[in-house]
Amino acid sequence: MLIQQFKKMGVDKIEGFTFEYGGAALPLALYKDCKRMGIVVGPGYGPTETGMTGISRPIFIPRMWMKMGWDPEKMTDHFVKNNSLGVPIPGASVKVVKENGKELPHDGKSRGKLLIFGPSITKEYYKNPKATEKAWRFDYFDMDDLCVIDEFGSINFADRTKDVIKSGGEWIESSRLEVFIAEHPAVSEVCVIGVPHPKWGERAVAIVTLKPDSGITEHDLLDHLRKNFVETGEIPKWWVPDRIIIESSELPKTGTGKINKSMMREKYKNIKLE
């Protein structure tokens, strides 16, 4: 919203301005706008249960710049493209585990549940011992999010546990797919959900709103995904949604301003897919 206001005001350059974001993946198109305007962007990860930011990227990771060379723009591109949250803040410890609690390797591919331990993490849920026991069952706090940790120690967000789509035994990361769809310059908002499918269990469906007078069709957006991300090996072909539905009105939001995926799943749960 701020970037759009700057554009309306005719402001095309803002040096020394830092934009911190959290709660959702940063759209690549928005990131590119920030770069053009000279705005530095950085993520933070700190749900209510962490008491404060638990993971951040205020500085670059030494192991990364020793391998990639000191190129801040290149490293930031890498972070944004991979949905990186950064590294644990001092005093916090993080690991990614399987459903049984076994820790996964830092290979940038092994996806698992994100666990955090630190002095600011909540000890319990108010009058909810079952939720507390479940959250602390591995002696670290289960954030109920899916992540991978790469060779540099960077924690890359995959999806909310409740939002990941299981299709034919394969996982589709809805949040990452949203980032790629949002890179199309005509897209204003995007929400990717899983809907029931008779053969595959679930399939991805995207719901988008477009910027005024874009004239873009569903076919154009599907073609954008295939040419820019499937053919380049960025995503597998089964990640491409079965449908991209273009809505004429703004997508519903939660109290925190996020797109309400529960409402979208309810609305499109009976959509017919081939």
Buried (B, 14 or more C-beta within 10 A) or exposed (E): EEBEEBEEEEEEEBEEBEBEBBEBBBBBBBBBBBBEBEBBBBBBBBBEBBEEBBBBBEEBBEEBBEEBEEEEEEBBBBBBBBBBBBBBBEEBEBBBBEEEBEBBEBEBEBBBBBBBBBEBBBEEBEEEEEEBEEBBEBEBBBBBBBBBBBEBBBBBBBBBEEBBBEBEEEBBBBBBBBBBBBBBEBBBBBBBBBBEBEEBBBBBBBBBBBEEEBEBEBEEBBEBBBEBBBEEEEBEEBBBBBBBBBBEEEBBEEEEEEBBBEBBBEBBEEBEBE
